[in-house]
Amino acid sequence: QVQLVESGGGLVQAGGSLRLSCAASVVSGRIVSINVMGWYRQAPGKQRELVAAITSGGSTNYADSVKGRFTISRDNAKNTVYLQMNSLEPEDTAVYYCNAKGVLAVTGTGALRVSNEYWGQGTQVTVSS
């Protein structure tokens, strides 16, 4: 079982910044690689939408609404993805979810395990006007 632990959410004034972190791990064994890590968000009454994603090779994809304001990055050695959010607006208020696709891991007994997709529990970001 792959676990995604998110941190960095909170309350911030419009124009401020937040940095979200998401660390992937397994109870036993070791994660070898993760093909894609990304961030999604869901505001009340709206569909969940992709905010940003990044491949293991560093290719990125951003929603038009956050281009120029948000930056996604990852540390492959730590299996961690980050989302630097600047110039935050009230419209950015949502629950932000970490996502990992294509997880390759080695269990504590030495067996290979491929996991297709996992989600974090979500972290609340609230931007006040």
PyMOL commands that set and color helices and strands:
alter all, ss='L'
color gray80, all
select helices_A, chain A and resi 64-66+76-78+90-92
alter helices_A, ss='H'
color red, helices_A
select strands_A, chain A and resi 2-7+10-13+18-26+30-42+49-55+60-62+70-75+80-85+94-106+112-119+123-128
alter strands_A, ss='S'
color yellow, strands_A
deselect
rebuild
show_as cartoon
